[in-house]
Amino acid sequence: MGARRLITLTLAAGICLTSTAQAQRFPGSEDKTHSGFGLGLTAGYSFLGGEVGDSISGGLRLAGTAFYDFGKTPFQLGVGGAYSWMGFDYADGTLGKLSLFGFGTWKFVDLESTMVPYASLRLGWTQLSDDQPCGFPRCPVFEGGPGIEGTRTRSGFEVGAGLGVELPLSRKFAADVGGGFDWLFLGDYQLDGTFVEDGTPATGPLPDSSQQGSAFTLYAGLQYFISP
């Protein structure tokens, strides 16, 4: 009988502590955890490194995500897209970076804290595009030859990891602050322009111009949970 009472008291104490913790994590709510479908929007600063980032400065990055939060299992699974506007160290102009990706996030939930650290993994496709003239040394195949004016694009895939903190504001909203690192594997330049000397078309792939590199981003934003 004593053991039964001890078990009953232990369960009751656990329920009370859990209820108190939830009130701390989600002000005005007794829900145990975020769950269901949600949307995220972040803004941050991103810059490139490695071969890809040579002579490229950092710039603004906007990202949006749609995800499902499994609630009792502190895991999110979702898809997203991001676009970055970067500059050049040697000239005016903008380099655009488009990314489409899938991701998984594991939350390190502590019910006694209003801060929820998390780690995430991403896998996706990315494309860089710009309209800077293409010539030596940025296009080594044309060493000593004419340059090219027009649009350059190169596509490939990226693998990323990130760390951040979710700060629940209510049952529907949570602030999101963190950073991410991506490894980029890009194919050859695809040219769509003209030769500077005579204006003849210059289109198609630029041989032996594939590169690897990295991207680092710091961001802050909001998550909105659609499910009640």
Disulfide bonds with the S-S distance in Angstrom:
Cys134-Cys139 1.66
